[in-house]
Amino acid sequence: MNATESRRQFLRQAGLGVAAAALTGPAAAASLSPSVMQDENQKKLGFAIVGLGKYATEQMMPAFKDCKHARITALVSGSPDKARKLAAEYGVDAKNIYSYQNFDSIKDNPAVDVVYIVLPPGLHAEYTIRAAQAGKHVLCEKPMANTPEECQRMIEACKKAGKKLMIAYRAQFEPFNLDAIERIRKGELGKLRMVTADHGRQVQPDKDQADTWRVQKKLAGGGSLMDIGIYSLNAARYLTGEEPVEVTAQEYSDKSDPRFKEVEDVIHFTLRFPSGVLASCTSAYSIEGVKRYRAYGDKAWLDLDPATDYYKHQMKIGDKDGERQPQIKEGNQFAAELDHMAECVMQNKTPKTPGEEGLRDIKLIMAIYEAARKGKPVRV
Ligand code: NAD
């Protein structure tokens, strides 16, 4: 019996019938008594959140309320006060709060099935490997790590421990992106010819604590390309469904701007795919927010703007007869991503975005940096 079936059976046995079995998320929670809620929670996998920064606290932790298979059971933080406060807010037992120093003792905690790493990228390899050695499955934020070698070590550590490794590419669980992929695969645009993808924002280390590591090479691995250009790169790959064979790139960073002493600002790169599709992608840390892409076929084009935001995506499709805006229902991409991780563990499936997917992007990012440095195309 899979997890969904077992949950349905559990609800039936609890006398809640078909109507309750059809409910999910907060609606379901609101309709269940505390004892049923407790049993229901026991059917969910326990996640330990490592790093209680901006993304973890503002986006991911609130999304657990919409999860069918995942719940927060432990917190790992360097700030005990913050951890205690969040533990109380999310109903996490105070004995399940860990520091970075005693993190390895999480191996003795059966309440934790999955460790979710939301630290700066320079720390992803260390914590993934420690989590795997503690016998836990790992969900790790993007970019996977600073180098392909680190990615490889993460994959090997999880394989050796017999644990799942998934990279948190939320856009691959987001309904507008999934709809775009489906339309392209079905041939709605005709034969795909080009993709353009742009990601940019103002990085503000003096105003936003979460941006301080983003301008430090050791913690961030690189600049805009590693952090947000990766969305352009990953989108070009999932929209085409192909792997690039050649990259070219140009970079520009104003070295008198203190933000760009260690990491790059603007990068423009092209990807050549085996079918002949060309992708032209950008990322920048010195412009106002952009998170969009457009796929061009020989019959029509499809535009998502924003494409990779948290909410409020918009799709447009255009052809010789004009433009239209398909109506697509927004969904909680964060909860879908967390539930996918839990389902892969419960059903022993390979995640849709495994460590190998993260490694592919990091290898391509290295090739893009090399092409920019050499001013020549790089074969991959
Ligand atoms: P953040 O700075 O707000 O959070 C990082 C956390 O790591 C903080 O709690 C910080 O205290 C902790 N930390 C532990 N050791 C540290 C050290 N040595 N140096 C710096 N911080 C340390 O950053 P964030 O924006 O929340 O990003 C965290 C991760 O999430 C990154 O991998 C980032 O790429 C990813 N992220 C993903 C998305 C997405 O949409 N998928 C969005 C934002 C961030």
Residues whose N, C-alpha, C, O or C-beta is under 5 A from the ligand:
A	BS01	NAD	G51 L52 G53 K54 Y55 A56 V118 L119 P120 P121 E141 K142 P143 A168 R170 Q209 A210 W213
